[in-house]
Amino acid sequence: MNIYAIEDHKIKCVTLNAGYDYHKEIAEKHLEVGKEYTVLRTYVDSYHTDILIKEIPDIKFNSVFFEDVQKQSKEDNEKHPDYWYYH
């Protein structure tokens, strides 16, 4: 998924078998494969990206569990607060 997804970007859970073990445990407890979710905020880091989703706003998920429902524009990518730090 696009790690620079801005608020309200739609993503879909595509796996529960990815990331570190603690990421998997959280995902298995709260996510459903095939279900669409709405991005609240992504936190980009050099090792992985955490995501807050509107449907479960108090838990951070690893981005590896998701894919984009629609592509986000480059202009929207540039609106993300972490974009210019990594470009």
TISE-546019 format. One record per residue (C-alpha): residue in one letter; x, y, z. Coordinates in steps of 0.001 Angstrom, whole numbers, padded with zeros to 6 digits, always signed. Layout:
# TISE-546019
aXYZ...
# end
This chain:
# TISE-546019
m+000000+000000+000000n+000993+003617-000378i+002760+004508+002868y+001996+008192+002221a-001762+007616+002191i-003590+010630+003536e-006703+010689+005705d-009785+009052+004155h-007724+006982+001678k-009337+003541+001278i-007278+000399+001875k-008121-003302+001987c-006706-005980+004271v-005113-008650+002052t-003296-010863+004581l-002893-011537+008275n+000390-013390+007779a+003027-010675+007469g+005301-008511+009578y+006743-009403+012954d+004950-011833+015285y+003488-009041+017413h+002138-007363+014244k+000448-010636+013263e-001115-011059+016701i-002654-007589+016555a-003855-008062+012974e-005407-011468+013652k-007298-010032+016618h-008712-006950+014853l-008560-007165+011034e-010508-009155+008470v-009011-010201+005126g-010952-008691+002227k-012459-005910+004323e-011940-002267+003367y-010733+000270+005913t-010229+004039+005952v-006848+005600+006727l-006740+008025+009619r-002930+008524+009571t+000230+006697+008534y+003520+006985+010406v+006388+006348+008005d+009657+004973+009405s+012750+003522+007806y+011873-000066+008881h+008087-000181+008614t+005044+002055+008445d+002342+002091+011107i-001238+002892+010184l-004167+004153+012191i-007506+003336+010627k-010765+005136+011358e-012623+001917+012109i-010155+001017+014923p-008455+004346+015742d-006662+003336+018932i-004503+000529+017444k-001551+000890+015055f-001209-001697+012290n+001743-002474+010035s+001164-001403+006415v+002113-004874+005111f-001418-006121+005803f-003031-003741+003317e-003256-002738-000339d-004742+000407-001839v-008318+000266-003093q-007515+003150-005463k-004236+004800-006350q-003494+008098-004608s-002103+010985-006662k+001457+012281-006317e+000011+015623-005240d-001806+013914-002368n+001361+011996-001452e+003142+015319-001059k+000498+016440+001464h+001541+013698+003884p+003535+015078+006850d+006325+012473+006464y+006674+012685+002670w+009416+015303+002440y+011433+013717+005238y+011975+010585+003121h+012252+012261-000309
# end
